[in-house]
Amino acid sequence: MSQTLSRPLPAYPRPAAGLDDENPRQARQLPDRLSAKALLSRGQAVSLTVFVTAVLGLLGLRITTGLGPSPLAWAVGAVAAATVAYVAVITFRLVLVMAAQEAPVLRFTQEELRAFPDSDLPGYSLLVPLHREERVLPALIAKLSSIDYPADRLQVLLLIEEDDEPTRAALDRIVLDSRFEVVLVPPSQPRTKPKACNVGLSHARGEFCVIYDAEDRPEPDQLRKAVLAFRRLPQWVVCVQAELQYWNPWTNWLTRCFAAEYALNFSLVLRGLDRFRLPIPLGGTSNHFRTDALRELGAWDPHNVTEDADLGMRIARRGWGVQMMVSVTEEEANSRVGNWIRQRSRWIKGYYQTWLVHTRSPRQLWRDLGPRQFCAFHLTLGFSGLTGLLNPIFWALACVYLITGPAHISALFPSAILYLGVFSMLVGNLLMAYSMMAGCMDRGLHGAVRTMLAIPLYWALMSVAAYKAFFQLLRPSRRHYWELTEHGLVTEHGLATEQADMATTG
């Protein structure tokens, strides 16, 4: 445990129970140095300019005078650095997977929940950002209405853009009870989920709050579990992350791979991070917060399109913590490739944004996190995000080797790098596929295990999304663009048909 975890959580007045605080405290202003509004800080821009100028200058010197490193030497260095990064990321993830079984995950029995009386439950605010979600709105309202929590202590904030006429029209056809409040979000830039959540947070009156997405199906007792978790945890634990999984893994090959990825991430990788008290990139939903702590952090960055991962890093830098909780929220897995790429490119773009934001001052980041968490941050967000861009390059080199032999690429791979690269490509990929299979087994997705034999095709789609994210990041007009994920592609009838088919074939 790092020394910074001893920093106390500021004490703010809290209502004893219920939702009787009519004037919620505003969130602290997020400083520009922690915002993704600008792609690069001045220091980053200067450093990048100096580096590129130096490389070009050395290459020019080599061409004109024969002095300095050759272009081949630069290429060999780049290949060596990329290979080492690959091995580091693979090793790191395998360590997390193996450590997951020893993680201190929060579990609660029904007896423990029943022993916690309703009179002791605090006010709880649910932030539900919606945009063009008219298709799934009725199911969402029904699911949120079934949450097991006292109605007088529950505040459900439906966050809707003012000009989102389809969602507002669909909402007009639904009768809402006293737990629900509609908050209209002004149609200003950036038009992102975190901006809507910040607007919602300004209306939140609960001691705790949670984010739910439009297609979410949280367990009815999840809020009770979160309250019990916070009551037992020290004050520096300011967020409890529930597990996410998909309710339609059997729709097609893509949903099987997506469900396996989520199983690996939430059942193993995040638990491994929890085990070692490393920074946890939060999931986009079902993260439960101490509301005062969230406001003290500056809430969400409206310009970051993976605001959840960014907030997880800011929690770690503040010296506070996140813990995983055994409670499942089900979501709809993307079943169409185009829809999946739009969603995944947004996630990857946000990972790039988060990495750039938090590396604006590497020395300060080191002081905030300490060496262990500092390295974990780069392995989780930085190097992992770059592999999607590098994969096609190394796949192309492997194809050249298989077709023409080693003559054309041997100069790029000195023996040590060649052996390390072969290990990364063969053994590393097999171990990553095995990790996906382990995630499937942990979640009971036994029918998806054999699908993992084709997981390299899924990784190829990730590279497509990574390049799309990279080029969007370079374009100011698309840098903060929130590509909407279409929900409601799988109906309840379709889900029943899938389950019947799986029962017949499995």
N, C-alpha and C positions, 0 to 999 in steps of 0.2 A: 504494500500500500504506500503510495507516494506521500510525502510529507504535506503536500498542499491540501490533502483531504481533511486536515484539521481545521481549515477555515470555517468559521461558524456561518450558519445561514442567518441573515438579518431578521430580527424579530419585528413583525408588523402586527397590528391589531387584527384579530380574526373573529368573525361571528362565532358565538358558542355553538350554534347549530342552525340548520336551515339556510335560507337565502335572504337574510334580513339586512344585508349590507347594500343599501340602495345607491351608493356612490363608489363603485369600484375604483381602486387606485390605478392610474395610468401606468403603462409599461415605461421603463427607462428608455431613453433614446439610444438606439444602437449607433455606436460611433462609426464614422466613415471607414476607418481602418479595418473594421470587421464586416463591411458590406461588400457584396458582389456588384454594386452599381457600376464601378469601374473595373475593367478586365484586369489591369495591372496597376500596381501602385507606382509612384514615381521612381522609387528605388528599384523595383522589378524592371521597369522599362529601361532605366539606365543600365542595369546589369546585363539585360538581354542585348541591348545595343552594343555594349562594350565587348561582350562575348562574341557576337556575330562579326563585329568589326575585326576583332583579333584573329578569328579563324580565317576570315577572308584575306586579311593581311598576310598571315602566315602562308596561306595557299598561294597568294600572289608572289610572295618572296620566293617560294619554292619554284614557281614557274619561271620567274625572271632570273634568279641567281643560282638555283639549285640548292639553296640553304633551307634548313627547317624541315619539319616532318612532311612526308609525301602524302598525297590524297589517300593512298592505300593505307598508310599508317592511321590516318583519321578514321577510315572505314573499319579497320581492325579494332581500334579502340571503341568505336560505337557498338560493334558486334559483341565485344567482350563485356561492355557495360550492360547491354541488354540481356545477355545470357546470364550474367550474375544476378540481375534483377529478377529474371524469370525463376531461377533456382531459389532465391530468397522468398519470393511470393509463395511458391509451391510449398516450401518447407514451413513457412509461417502458417499457412492454412492447414496443413496436415497436423501441426502441433495443436492448433486450436480445436480441430476435430477430435483428436485423441484426448484432449483435456476436458472436453465437454461433459463427460460422464461425472467428473468431479466438481462441476460448477455448482455454486450455492444457489440454485434456482429456487424461487419462492413457490411453495406448494401449500394449499390449504384444503382441508377436508370440509365436508358439509357440516360436521359437528362443530368445527371451529367457527364457521360462518354463522351458524345458528346461535352460538354462544355470545356473539356480538350483537347486542340489542339495537333495534331501530332507533331508539332514543339517543344513542351515542353516534349515530351516523351524521357526518357533516354535510353541508351543502356541496353539490357536485354539478359542474357545468360541462355540457357536451358541446363542442364546437363541430359543426357539420357543414363544411363548405360545399356548395352545390353550383354547378354551371352546366346548363343544358343537360340536366339529368331527369327530364320529365318521364323517360321510359322506366326508370327504376324507382321513382319517388314513392309510389304507393307501397311497394315492398319495403323500402327503407323506413317509412313512417311506422308500418306495422311492426318491424323488427325493433325499432327504438322504443315503441310503446310497450313491448314485452319485457323491457329491462326491469329486473327485480330491485327496485330502490324506491324508498318513500317519495310519493309524488310531490310533497311540500318541500322536499330537499333536492329536487332534481330540476335542472334548467337545461333545456335542449334548445340551442341556438342554431337555427337554420340560416346559413349565410348565403344570400342570393344576390347576384349582381342586379342592379336596378333595371338594366335594359335586357335582362334575360327573360323575355316575354314567355317563351314556351314553359320554362320551369315555374314561373309565377302563375301561369294559367293552370298548369297541372296542380299546383298547390291550392288554388282557389276551389278545386273540386274535392278537396280532402278536408274533413272535419278534424281540427286539432284540439287537444285538450289543454289544460292550463300549464302543462309542463313545457309546451313548445312556444318559442318566441321566434318571430321572423325578423332578421336583421338585413336590411338592404345595404349592399356595398356600393359606394359610388363608382361609376365606370371610368376610373382614371388609371393611368399607367403607373407601375406595371400591373397588368391584369393577371395576377398569379394567386395560387392557393394561399401562400403565406401572407399576402396582403389581406385577403379575406379573413384569415385566422386572426390577424392583428386587430382587425375591426371587431371581430367577435370577442376577443379577449377584453376589449374595452367595456363590454357589456357583461362579462362573466362575474357572477356573484358568489360562486362556490369556493370553498377552501381548496378543492382540487378540481382539475379540469382534464379533459381528454379529447383527442381528435378522432373522429370517425369519418370515413369516406362514404360516398353515395352508395356503393355496392356492399358495404360492410354488414356482417352478421355476427355481432359480438355475442359471446355467451351471456345469458341473462344475469348471471351473478358476478360478472367481471368487475363491476364497480365496487361491490362489497369486498371482493378479494383485494382490489387495489387499496381500499381504505385500511383493511387489516394489515396489508403490507406496509403502508406508510406509518401506521401506528407502532409497528414493531421495529422499523428501520431507524437508524440514526438520521438526524436532520440533514446531514450532508448528502444523503441520497434523495435527490429532488425529482427523479423520474423513474417510473416502473414501466417496462415495456412488455406488453403481452405478445403472444406468438401469433403470427399470421399464417394462414394456409388457405388453399383454394378448395372450393366446394365442387368444382367441375373439372377435376384432373383428367377425366377420361374422354373429353370432347374430341381431341385429336392428338397427333404427335406433339404439336407445339405446347398444348396445355400440360401434357405429361412432363415434358422437359421443364416447363415453367414451375410446375408443382414440385418437381424434384429439386430445383434450384432453391425454392422457398424452404423446403424441408431441410436442405443442407444449411441454409443461412440461419434460420430461426431455431432449429433443433440442435445444431452443432456449432457453427461458427460464432454466432453471437453469445452462446453460452460459454464458449471458450474464451472470448474476450472478457466476459463477466468473471470467469474463473481467475484470470490474471489481473483483474481490475485495470483493463486497458480501455481506451476511448471506444465507445459503442456508437456507430452511426445508426441513429434511430430509424425505425420503419416509419413510413409516411402516415401511419394510422395506429390507433390503439396504444399510443404512448401517453401515460397518465402522469400529470405534473402536480407538484405543489404550486398553486397559482401564484403566490407571492414570489416564489423563486423564479418562475418563468418571467414575470414582469421585471424582476431585478436583473435578469440576463439580457433584457432588451427584446424579449419575445423572438419572433421569426424575422429573418431578413427577407423583405418582400422582393428583392432582386435575385434571390438564389432559388433556382428551380428544383433543387433537392434540399429544401429548407430543413428537413428532418436530420440528414447527415450533418449539416452545418451546426445545428443546435446541439447535437450530441458532442461535437468537438468543443463548442463553447462551454458546455457543462464541464467537460474534462479540464479545460484550461482554467476554469474558475476554481478548480479543486473540489468540485462536487461530483456526484456519482449517479450511475444508472444501474438498475438491476433488472434481470429477466424474471418474468412471472409465468407460471403455468396457468394460462387461460387463453383460449383460442378465439380469434376473430377470423371468420371465413370471408374470403373475397372471391370475385369472379376472375378466373385466369383468362387472359387474352387468347382468343382462339383464331384470330386472323393475323397474318404476318404483317401487313401494313400497319394495323393498329398496334401490334406488339412493338414494331420498330419505332413508331412515334413515341410510345411510352418509354421504351428503353433508352432512346437517344436523349430524351429529357433527363432521365436519371443520370446518364453518363455525363451529360453537359453540366449538371449540377455538381457531380463529383469533381469535375475539372475546376469549376468555380470555387468550390469549397477548399480544394487543395491550394489554389492560387491565393485565396484570401488569407489562409492561415500560414502561408509561407512568406508573407510580405516582410515579416521580421523573424527570420529563423532563430536568431539568438533569443528573442523574447519567447518564441514558441518553445524552445529548449528549456528555458527557465520555468515556464508555466507547467509543462508536462513532465519534465525530467527525461533522462535518456531513454528509458524503457518505453514510455508512452510516446515519446517523440518518434522513435523508430517504428512503433506500431501504427502511428498515424500515417506515415509514408507508405508502409506496406499495405494498409487497409484502403487508403484513398488514392495515393499518388501512383505508385508502381502498378497497382492492380488496374487503374484506369488506363495506363499507357499500354498494357498488354493487348488490349483490343486493337490499338493502332499498329502494333508491331507484328501481330500474328500473321496477317497476309504477307508481309515481307519475308518472314522466316518460312512460311509455307511455300512461297515462290522459290526461295533458295533451295528448299528440300526437293522441289520438283525438278529444278535445274540439275541437282546432284543425281537424282534418279534417272533422268533422261540422258544426260551427257557425261555423267561420271564426275569425279572430283576435280578435274583439270580447271574448270572455269571458276570454282569458288574456293579452292583449297587455300589460296592466298589470304582469304578473309578469316580462316579458321586455323590458327596455330593449334598444335596438338592438344594442349590443355583446354582451350576453348571448345575445340571440336568434341572432346569427350564429354565436357560439361553440357554442351548443346544437345548431343545425342541423348544424354541422360534426361535432360529437360523435356525433349520431344517425346521420347518413348516411355521411360519410367514415370516421368512427371505427369504426362497426360493420362497414363493408366491409373496412377494414384488419384488424380482428380476425378476421373470417371468412377473409381471405387468410392471416393468420398460422396459423390452424388448418389450412388447405390446405397451407401450407409444411411444417408438422409432419408431415402425412400423407405428403407427398412424401419427406421426409427418412427416414421409417421404412418407406417402400415400401408404404404403405397407399393405393395408387392408386385402388382401388375405393371408398374412403371420401371422396374429394375432392368428388364431386358431392353427397354428403350434407351437406356444409357449407353448402349453399344454404339448408338448413332449420335452421341452427344457432341462430337466435333462439328457436326452440321449446325447445331445450336450455337456453338462458339463462333462459327462463321457469320451467323446472323448478328451476333453481338458486335463483330467487327464492322459490319455494315452500319449498325447503329452508332458505333464509336466514331466512325468517320463523318457521319451525318452530324453528330454532336460537335465534333471538332470544327467543322466548317461553319456551323451555326454560331459557335462561340466567337469566331473571327468576324462575323457580320454584326455590327452594332444593332441593326434592325431586328435580328433574330436572337440576339444574345440572351434576352430575358423572356423570350417568347415561350409561353406555356402551351405545349401541344396537348390538346385535350384527348384523353383516353375515352373511347366510346364504350359504355357499359350496356348491359342488357342484351348482349349478343346471344347468350344462352338462356332460354326460358326454363321455367320450372318443368314444363312438359318435356323439353329436350333433356334436362337433367335426369328425369325419371327414366327416359329411354336409355340414356347412357348407363345408369345404374343397373337396369335390367339386362343390358347387353353384357356388362361386366360380370354379373351373376351367372349368366349363361355360359360365357367363355372361360371364366376364372374358377 
